[in-house]
């Protein structure tokens, strides 16, 4: 009888322990394949991706998304004016301080560590350097047009604009100013009001040379050069490649889009 009770106790203990051991194995199995979720939005769609948190963190994914989407990269310090009266408000010191802060941001930015995304990070740093250089030259040009004669962006500026700004001939500058304002104002919703604002209200001003310079630098130098730089950076093929590479960081991506 004692022997029977002893065997029964062993069997009972074995039955009790079996489910606990099974549950422990399930936990271990789950821990071997952890899954996390990351959500993000673009212009029209909401996206939800599942990923392995052992490979990269949510913060790294967010930073990688940011360098894809250009979030927080551009310099916001003004480098252009619409009137000569605004020129003294331009600040090289503010621009340089913001640039240094952005540079430090990139130096410490942790992204998904792959050759592709590291290359994109280098590209964004190059863009930052390029934007800083262009804004610095533009601010200087309002008071010293000679900086426009020969720099890395000069070839992107329309030749007639560059000639008018750097000729050193005020009469040539003023003649070009009238023609250029009329040309630019054709795309304005109210061409006559545009011409009055930027030309006729200033043509008899003792500060008319500076007014002419302010308008031509902003609309004839900055706008075309900045536009061409942006077009070169934001190619559709590169953007499609970045989208593909970002989606490949996830084991599954679900996307819901609104009608355009």
Secondary structure, 3 states (H helix, E strand, C coil): CHHHHHHHHHHHHHHHHHHHHHHHHHHHHHHHCCCEEEEEECCCEEEEEEECCCCCCHHHHHHHHHHHHCCCCCCCCCCCCCCHHHHHHCCHHHHHHHHHHHHHHHHHCCCCCCHHHHHHHHHHHHHHHHHHHHHHHHHHHCCCHHHHCCCCCHHHCCHHHHHHHHCCCHHHHHHHHHHHHHHHHCCCCCHHHHHHHHHHCCCCCCCHHHHHHHHHHHHHHHHHHHHHHHHHHCCHHHHHHHHHHHHCCCCEEEEEECCC
